[in-house]
Amino acid sequence: MNMINIVKAELIDSKVITEIKKLAYNDETCRFGPGRDGGPSGYDSEEETRRLIKNYLCYKIILDNDIIGFFWLHGVDQEFYELEDLCIHPKYHNKGFGFKTMRLMEEMHPQIKRWILGTPYYSVRNQYLYEKAGYKKTGQSEDGFLFFYEKLIC
């Protein structure tokens, strides 16, 4: 497997990241979803991507000097982060890059003892990835659309 790295995203990356988010979310919803395109609100807006980069811990996933994915984190407190928008370009799916990204993310933030995230009910591949990475399903949203996951690190 090729080596990946994660580094903080910069505003100059916003166009590429937005395109990857569009491709990743549309691929998943078209293949597995309830017949609608897209992802979370603003996923296809470069302006929204720029806002995230300015205000949160945003990372680009790099393979051979190319950006192949993106995610962002926000802190609930000093030992508790939420993972958002883990997206990898569809041509790199099922190659272990998501799992490796999550390991690198946790290694970069050893102070974090509790990680949480949410994923749509139809995102079976994501659910498999999160469980493989040690996350446990903790519940779901009232409307049943999102499953919530958590990982505690002792």
C-alpha positions as CSV (number, residue, x, y, z in Angstrom):
1,M,0.0,0.0,0.0
2,N,1.2,3.5,-0.8
3,M,2.0,5.7,2.1
4,I,-0.4,8.5,2.9
5,N,0.0,11.5,5.1
6,I,-2.3,14.1,6.6
7,V,-1.4,17.7,6.9
8,K,-3.4,20.8,7.7
9,A,-5.5,22.1,4.8
10,E,-4.8,25.6,3.5
11,L,-7.2,28.0,1.8
12,I,-5.5,27.3,-1.5
13,D,-6.7,23.7,-1.3
14,S,-10.4,24.6,-1.0
15,K,-11.2,24.0,-4.7
16,V,-9.7,20.5,-4.8
17,I,-11.1,19.6,-1.4
18,T,-14.6,20.7,-2.5
19,E,-14.4,18.7,-5.6
20,I,-13.4,15.6,-3.7
21,K,-16.2,16.1,-1.2
22,K,-18.7,16.3,-4.1
23,L,-17.4,13.2,-5.7
24,A,-17.3,11.2,-2.5
25,Y,-20.7,12.2,-1.2
26,N,-22.4,11.8,-4.5
27,D,-20.8,8.4,-5.1
28,E,-22.0,7.1,-1.8
29,T,-25.5,8.5,-2.0
30,C,-26.0,7.4,-5.6
31,R,-24.7,3.8,-4.8
32,F,-26.1,3.3,-1.4
33,G,-28.4,6.2,-0.4
34,P,-32.1,6.9,-0.4
35,G,-32.1,8.2,-4.0
36,R,-30.8,11.7,-3.4
37,D,-27.5,13.3,-4.3
38,G,-25.2,14.9,-1.8
39,G,-24.0,15.0,1.7
40,P,-24.3,17.5,4.6
41,S,-25.4,21.0,4.0
42,G,-22.8,23.0,2.1
43,Y,-20.7,20.0,1.1
44,D,-20.5,21.2,-2.5
45,S,-19.7,24.8,-1.7
46,E,-16.1,26.1,-2.0
47,E,-17.1,29.0,0.3
48,E,-18.2,26.5,3.0
49,T,-14.9,24.6,2.6
50,R,-13.0,27.9,3.0
51,R,-15.0,28.6,6.1
52,L,-14.2,25.2,7.6
53,I,-10.5,25.7,6.8
54,K,-10.5,29.1,8.5
55,N,-12.4,28.0,11.7
56,Y,-11.6,24.4,12.4
57,L,-8.8,21.8,12.4
58,C,-9.0,20.8,8.7
59,Y,-6.7,18.2,7.2
60,K,-6.0,17.1,3.7
61,I,-5.1,13.4,3.0
62,I,-2.1,13.3,0.7
63,L,-0.9,10.4,-1.5
64,D,2.1,10.8,-3.7
65,N,1.8,14.6,-3.4
66,D,-1.9,14.6,-4.5
67,I,-4.8,15.5,-2.3
68,I,-7.1,12.4,-2.2
69,G,-9.3,13.3,0.8
70,F,-10.3,15.6,3.6
71,F,-11.6,15.7,7.1
72,W,-12.1,18.2,9.9
73,L,-12.2,18.1,13.6
74,H,-13.7,20.3,16.2
75,G,-13.0,20.2,19.9
76,V,-15.8,19.7,22.4
77,D,-13.2,20.1,25.2
78,Q,-9.4,19.5,25.6
79,E,-9.8,15.7,25.6
80,F,-12.8,15.3,23.3
81,Y,-13.0,15.8,19.5
82,E,-15.7,15.2,16.9
83,L,-14.6,13.9,13.5
84,E,-16.5,15.4,10.5
85,D,-16.6,15.0,6.7
86,L,-14.0,12.2,6.3
87,C,-14.1,12.0,2.5
88,I,-11.8,10.1,0.2
89,H,-11.9,10.4,-3.6
90,P,-14.0,7.4,-4.9
91,K,-11.1,6.1,-7.0
92,Y,-9.2,5.5,-3.7
93,H,-12.0,3.7,-1.9
94,N,-11.5,0.2,-0.5
95,K,-7.7,0.5,-0.4
96,G,-7.2,1.0,3.4
97,F,-6.7,4.8,3.2
98,G,-9.6,5.6,5.4
99,F,-8.4,3.3,8.2
100,K,-4.8,4.6,7.9
101,T,-6.1,8.2,8.0
102,M,-8.0,7.5,11.2
103,R,-4.9,6.0,12.8
104,L,-2.8,9.0,11.8
105,M,-5.5,11.4,13.0
106,E,-5.5,9.8,16.5
107,E,-1.7,9.7,16.6
108,M,-1.5,13.4,15.8
109,H,-3.8,14.2,18.7
110,P,-2.7,12.0,21.6
111,Q,-4.3,14.3,24.1
112,I,-7.8,13.3,22.8
113,K,-9.3,10.5,24.9
114,R,-12.8,10.6,23.4
115,W,-13.7,10.7,19.7
116,I,-17.2,10.9,18.3
117,L,-18.7,10.9,14.8
118,G,-21.9,10.4,12.9
119,T,-22.6,8.7,9.6
120,P,-25.8,8.1,7.6
121,Y,-27.6,4.8,8.1
122,Y,-26.9,3.7,4.6
123,S,-23.1,4.3,4.8
124,V,-22.4,0.6,5.4
125,R,-18.8,1.0,4.2
126,N,-18.2,3.8,6.7
127,Q,-19.8,1.9,9.5
128,Y,-17.5,-1.0,8.8
129,L,-14.5,1.3,8.7
130,Y,-15.4,3.0,12.0
131,E,-15.9,-0.4,13.7
132,K,-12.7,-1.7,12.3
133,A,-10.9,1.4,13.8
134,G,-12.3,0.6,17.2
135,Y,-15.4,2.9,17.3
136,K,-18.6,1.6,18.9
137,K,-22.1,2.5,17.7
138,T,-23.7,4.5,20.5
139,G,-27.1,5.4,19.1
140,Q,-28.9,7.2,16.2
141,S,-30.6,10.5,15.5
142,E,-34.3,10.8,16.3
143,D,-35.1,10.6,12.6
144,G,-33.0,7.5,12.2
145,F,-30.8,9.1,9.5
146,L,-27.5,9.2,11.4
147,F,-25.7,6.5,13.4
148,F,-23.4,7.8,16.1
149,Y,-20.1,6.3,17.0
150,E,-17.6,6.8,19.8
151,K,-14.1,5.7,20.7
152,L,-12.6,6.0,24.2
153,I,-8.8,5.9,24.5
154,C,-7.4,5.1,27.9
